[in-house]
Amino acid sequence: MKKMELVEAVANQAGLTKADANRAIDAVFETIKDVLKKGDKMPIAGFGTFAVSKRAAREGRNPQTGAPVHIAARTAVTFKAGTALKDAVN
């Protein structure tokens, strides 16, 4: 599903205009992004939890040449689905 399809679906379900639904979706995404930037978790009851995890620096290998490559440390975004979401999908 593309973002505009999501906007249309939210607008239809919530009885909003597409413009209002788009602003609401953008606000949700920005809020999640801001919380994760601070390093906090973002639990959404009945849906799941967004969190950040630290990945340590490590040595990898170039698959074409086999030469060792340094992979820098980074912060990754993780998502753990909640029970209600898992049940809805299964």
C-alpha angles and dihedrals in degrees: 000000000000123000094255090053088052090049091051093048092049091046091052095046096044098038092240132137115258090248092054092046090050092052091048093050091047090050092052092049092047091049092051090047093050092049092049092047088060089053094247129132121250110210117187110194113238092010113057147265129283114204142159126239130193116237114203123228113264145169119258136173131246103240093213099049104017089230116147115257128194112232111202124228114263145170116248131196116234132189126200114193117230124236094255091054092047091050092048092053096046 
